[in-house]
Amino acid sequence: MTAEAVLTVPVVHLREWWVAFAPGIVLLLAVITQLVLELTLPYVRTNRGAWVVPLISSLFVLWAGVEAVKQWGRYPTLPVVPERGSPVLAADNLTLLFVLLLLLILLMVTLMSHVFNVRIRLYEAEYYPLLFLSVFGMVTLAYSRDLVVTFIAIEMLSLPLYVLVGLNVDYLKSGEAALKYFLLGAFASGFLVMGIALLYGTFGTLNYQEMAAGTMTLNGPAFLMAGVALVLMGFAFKIALVPFHVWVPDVYQGSPSVVTGFMATGVKAALFYALISLFAQTMADYRSYWVLPVAAFGALTMVVGNLMAIPQTSLKRLLAYSSVVHAGYLTVGLVVPDRIAWGYIWFYLVAYALAVLGSFLIVSYLEPEGKGDVSLDDIRGLARTNPYAGYAMTIFMVSLAGLPISMGFFGKLFLFVEAVHAGWTWFVVLALVASVFSVYYYLKVIVAMFMDVKLVETEAYRKPSPSRLYDLVYLLTLVGTLIFGVVPGPVVELVREAFIRIPL
């Protein structure tokens, strides 16, 4: 796109861009409603009234989803800086796909949170507003087409998470996890903002459209190399790429299980789409500066993540390192210079989100009063004492391992095939070898549930599902994992359709 084309983008009136950004506006309305309810109705902070806020919040999520669907194919780009004609927020079909994924994650986490919070007596008024503010930051990040907005959105999604991680004040490890996450997160933000400054020195602008159409300054190559390195380091921390993953096991283990599931899925989805927007789309002409570092991060992540996951006996820590490994798999799609590969990243993230949220749903149910961890010893014989949880956990482990008859299998298949066609055979071979090794620690969980017998059964393992809301989330995750693992065609067609209106 030429500079002249950038300056002639049609201006969109204020009312129209408010309509286009409706999903984010609805989330802000939800936050205001939640705060009003929490402040004016003490009943909602009691055991009997704890259902009110999550129910109303779920309706807002559905409303936001309807608004996102209404925008499908309607706004290929959306300028909101009329005097410059360049967008700082923009919506295309791929953006809307990621927004819908974030809303799906939010809906399931909201439903899970009600039962979990009642169980551990967590009635803090700020829980749901913080959750929705974090997703608002994720949605803003998906719409962002300017590095300033990108940085602000990342901080908006991160700051509520620092609080949510440490919200369970009765559990010592929760506070410890929050402190680690906050300090290391602030450090990573420093890398990110310094990298943004260097990219500004490279292009003389922070707007994605203007960066893609512009040229580098005299010192551009040096600034670009340093800026890309620092920005990648900032993103690597947020999505847990090795060697910036060291916070993951401790933070995942110390956080409330529902919050852990939210972090493992929502943050990863939002940040990977931000990487697609910034590097794969905006800096496509400068691939030589970023593609090999991304591949190196991904390769190192797959190897180290698997090695660290194999000896784990804690389910939370095992799933934490599993999250690290899956971040490495996703970089395979990021280095492919093909738009369809970006859509398959979304497909992979859907499969990953369903399996991870389902797994943490079971972990949150099995935790003693939601304040501890669940080890492999604790789930021995679970398939006999609680077949519902045992068989569900098996399906989720199969999907995370990428075995056939699961959505996770097709997620890897589509992504790896595109990478091979693009010439990244060595990267795919490494990913396949890593996938084979990962089967071992996922199989450990299945073996413990089916073939080992727990010597002393506890009440937690004998009782039925605590709520119909748990059953509903089970249904969403199980059906999605199995149905789209057998018939992925409808989702694949949706991915292909998303590119009809993506601007080149």
N, C-alpha and C positions, 0 to 999 in steps of 0.2 A: 504494500500500500504506500502511495507517495505522500509527501508532505501536503500537497494540495488536496488530496483526498481526505486527509485527516481534518483539514480546516473546513471542509464542506459537509461534514456530517450534519444532518438536519437536527435542529434544536427540538427537544421534546419538552412540552409544557410541564410546569410543576405538578399539576394534577395527574398527568399521565405517568410520571416517574413514581409518584406516590402509589399509584395503582400497581405499577410493575414491581415495586419493592414491598408489596402488600404482605407477603409472608413474614418479613422482619417486623413490619408495623404491628401485625397481629400478635407476635411474640411479646412486643413491648406492652401492648394492651393487656396481655395475660399477666405480665409482671405487676402492672399497676393494680389489676383486679386482685391478685394474690395478696399484695401488701394491704389493700383495703380490708379484705376478709380477715387476714391475720390480726390486724390492729383493732378492728371493730367487733369481731365475733370470737371471744375467748373459747367458745364451744368447739371451734375447729382445731384447737390444740389439745383436745382431750381424746381419750381412746375411742369414745363413741362417735365423735364428730370428725375424726381424722380423715374420713372419706370425702369430705366436702371439697377441699382444695384440689386434691388430685383429680376428682371427677370433672370439676369446672376447667381445670388445666388441660385435661385430655380433650375437652370440647374445643378449646382454643387451638390445640395442635391440629385437630381435624379441620378447623376453619382455615388455618394457615396452609394446610395441604391442599384444600380446595382452591385457595387463591393461587397457589403455585401451578396447579393443573390448568387453571384458566389462562395462564400466561404462555402455555405451550405453543410455540411457533409464532408468538405475537410480537415479541421484542427481540430481534436478533442482536441489536446493540441499543444502549440507552444512555445518551449523553446527559449528564447532570451538571456540566460546567459550560453553560451556553456561551459565555464570553470567549472561551477557548475552543469550543466544539469538540473537546476530547472527553471521553467518559471516565469518571472515577468509579462509577458503579455501572455494571452492564449485565444484561441477562440474555442468555441463549439457552437452547434446549439442554445442553450438557450441564449448564449451571443449574437448571431446574431439576435435572435428575439428581444431582448431588444435594440440592435443597430438600427434595422429597426423601432421600435417604436419611438426612439429618433429622427430619421430622419423624420418620419412622422410628429411628433410634430413640428420640425424645419421648414418643408415645409409649414405647415399651418400657423405658426406664421410669416414666411417671407411674405406670401401672405397677411395676415392680416395687417402686419406692413406698407406696402406700402400705403394703403388707410388711415390708422390711422395717420401715420406720416405727410402725405400731409394735412390732415384735421387740425392738430394742428400746422402745419408749423414746424415740427421737422426734420430738414435736416442735423443734425450733422453727420459728416463723420464717426464717430466712432461707430454708432449704429449697423450696420450689422456686422462689424468685431468683436465687443464685443459679439454679439449674437452667432456668429459661434464659437468664442473661448470658450464660455461657453459650447456649445454642444461638442466641441472637448474634453473638460475636462470630460464631461459625457461619451463619447465614450471610452476614456482612462480608466475611472473608470470601465466600463463594462468589458474591457479586462484585468484589473488588477488582478494579482495573487500574489501581494506582498504589505505589509502594507505601505512601503515607497511610492510606486507608488500610492496606494490608497489615501494616505494623500495629495500627490501632485495633484492628479486628482481632489480631492474635492476642494482644493484651486483654481485650474484652473477654475472650473465651478463656484465658488463662487465670485471671485474677479470681473469678468465682470458684474455679477449680481448687485453687490454693486453700480456700476456706472450706469447701465441701470435703476435701480430703481429711481435714482435721476437725470436722464438725462433731464427731463422736468423742466428746471430751472425757468420757468414762473409760476409754481405752487408750492406754499410754502410747502404744505404737501409732495410733492415729495422729496424735500431735507431733510425734517424731517424723512421721511421713510428710506431714504438711510443711514442717520446717525445712526438710531436705528439698522437697519439691519447689518451695518458694525461693530458697537461696540459689539453687542450681538454675531455676527458671529465670531469675533476674540476671544471672550471669550469661545465660544464652541470649537473652534479650539484648544485652550489650553487644554481643557479636553481631546480632541481626541489624541493629541500628547503625553500627559502624559500616557494615557491608552495604546498607542502603545509601549511606553517605558517599561511599566510593562509587556506587553505580550512578549516583547523581553527577559525580565528577566525570564519569565516563560519557554520559549521554546528554547532560545538561537538563534533564527532566526526569521525573519519577512516574510519569504516566505511561502505562503499558503501550497504548496505541502510538504515542509519540516516540517511545523507545524503539519500537519495531520499525517505524518509518524513518528514524533519524540516523545519524552517523556518529561515530566515536570522535572524541576530541583528540588533540595531539598526543596526550598521555593516556589515551583511552585503553590500549591493550593492557598496560600494567595495572591501571585502576580496575579494569574489568576482571582481570584474573584475581586480584585481591578481593574485590567486592563479591564475586561469585563464591569464593572460598568461605568468606565470613557469613554470607547469607545461607549457604549450605550448612554451615556449622550450626547456625541458629535453628534452621528447620530440622536438622538431624537430631537435635535434642528433643524437640517437640514430638517427633514421630518415632523416637527411640532407635536411631541407627547407631551401630557400633562405630566408634568407641564412646558415643554420647548417650549410652543406654544405662549407665550404672545406677541411676536413680530408680529405674523401673521396678525391680523386684521388691525393694523396701517400700516404695510408695504404694504399689499394688497390694502388698501384704497388709500394710497398715490402714489403708482406706476402707470405709464401708464397702461391702462387696458390690452393691448396686452402683456406687460412684466409680468403683474400679471398672466395672463393665462399661459405664458411660465413657470414661477416659479412654479405654482401649479401643473403642469403636468410633465415637463421634470426633474426637480430636484427630485420629488418623485419617478419617474420611475428609475432613475439612482441610487439613494441611496438605494432603496429597493433591487435592484439586487446586490448592493455591500453587503448588509446584508445577502442575500442568499449565496453569495460566501464565506463570512467570517465565518458566524455562522452556517448556515444550512449545508454547504458542508464541509468546513475546520475543524470546531470545532464540528462535529457531535458526536464525542466520549466524548465531555465535555458538553453535553446538560444540565446537572444538574446545571451548573454554569450560564447559560444564558437564558434558556427557560422560567422559572418563572418570572424573571424580564421583559422579553419582553411581556409576557402575562399580567403582572401587568400594564405596560405602556399602552398596548392596551386597557385594560378594563377601566382604568382611562380616557383615551382619548375619548372613545365612550361616557362615561357618561358626563364628563365635557363639551366636545365639543357640544353635543346636548343641554345641559342646557344653554350654552352661545349663541347658535344659535337661540333659540326660540324667544327671545325678539327683535332680530335685525330688524331694518327698512331700513337699507342700504343694497343694493344688494351686493356690494363688501364685506362688513363685513359678510353678511350672507354666501356668497360663501367661505369666508375665514374660517369661523368655519365649514362649510361643508367639506372643505379640511382637516381640523383637524380630523373630525369624520372618514373620509374615510381612513386616515392613520391608525386609530385604527382598522377598518375592515381588512385592509391588514395584520396586525400582526397576524390575525387568520391563514392565510396561512403560515406565517413564522414559527410558532411553530410546524407545522405538519411535522413529519419525513418521508415525502413521496415526491419523486421528482416530481410527477405529480401535487402536490399542488403548487410547485414553478411555474410551467407553468400556472396554473390557476391564480396566482398572476399577471402574464403578461396579461392574458385575461382580468382580472378585470381592470388593468391599461389602457388597450386599451379602454374599455368602459368608464372609468372615463375621460380619455384624450379627447375623442370625445365630451362628454357632457360638460366638463368644458371649452374647447376651444370654443365650440359653444356658451355657455352662455356668456363668456367674449367678444366674437365677437359682440353680441347684446348690451352688456353694453358699449363697446367702441363706438358703433354707436349712442347710446342714450345719452351719456355724453355731456354736454354743452361744445363744443370746446375741448373735451377730457381732461378738466382740473378739473372736479369736480367728483361728485359721482351721482349715480342714486338710488333714494329711492323708496319704494313701492308706495308712493303717486305719484311719477313721471310716473309710468307705469300703472296707473289706466285707464282702457279702451283701453289699447294698442292693444288688439286683434281686436278691432273695427277700430281704426285709422290706424293701420299697421298690418293687419292679418298675413303677412308673418313672421314678427318678433315675434308676439304673439304665433302663433302655433309652431314655432320652439323652442321658449323658453319653452313652455309646454312640448314638447318631451324631452328636455334636463333635466327638473326638474323631469319628470317621471323616466328617466334613473338613475339620481343621487339618487332618492328615492329607486330604486331597484324594481319598480313595473313591472308586466308582460308586454309583448310585447315591451320590450326594452333590449338592450344589458346589461345594468346594472343589470337587474334581473338575467340573466344567470351568470353574473360575481359573484354575491353573492351566487347563488345556488350551483355552482360548488365548490366554495371555502369552503362554510359551510358544504357541504356534505362530503368532504374530511376530514374536521376537526372532524366531528362526528364519522367517521369511525376510526379516530386515537385516539378517547377517549376524545376529548376536547368538550364534550357536554355542560358543563356549560359556556364555552367561546362563543359557538355558540348561546345558549339561550340569553345571554347578548347582543350579536350582533343583534339578531332578535328583541329583545325589543327596542334596540337603533334605529333600522331601522324603527320600528313602530312610535316612537316619532319623527323621522326625517321627516316623511310624513307631519307633521303639518306645519313646516316652508317652505317646498317646496310647499305645497298646498296654503300657503299664497300668494306666487308669482302668482300662477295660478288664484286664486280668484281675485286678484287685476287686472289682465289683462282682465279677462272675465266678471266679475260680477260687478265691480265698474266702475263708469264713471268719467273720469277726467273733472273737471269743466272748466278748461281753457286749451285748446289744444295749443301746441306750434308747430312751423314749423318743428322741428326735428321729431315729431311723424307723421306728415302728408306726409313727403317726401318719395320717394321710396328708395330702396337700393342704396347706393352711388356709387357702382362700381360692375362690373362683377366679380372682384376678390372676393368681399364679397359673391356674389352668389355662386362662386366656393367652397369657404370654407363652406358655408351653406350646399351645396350639399354633400361634403365629410363627414361632421359631421352628418347630418341628415340621409343620406343613410346608413352609417356605423352603427349608433345607431339603426335604424329600421330593416334593413336587417338582421344583426347578432342578433337582438333581436327576430327574427322569425325563422331564420335558422342559428343557431350557429355552426352547424356541421363542416363546412369547417375549421373554426378557431380552433375548438377543435382538429380536426385531425392534424392540423399543430402543435399544442402544443404537442400532443402525439409523433409525429414524431421527435420533437426536442430532445427527450431523447435517441434516438437510439445511438448517439455517445458521450453522456456525460460520461466521465470516472468516474468509481465508486471510 
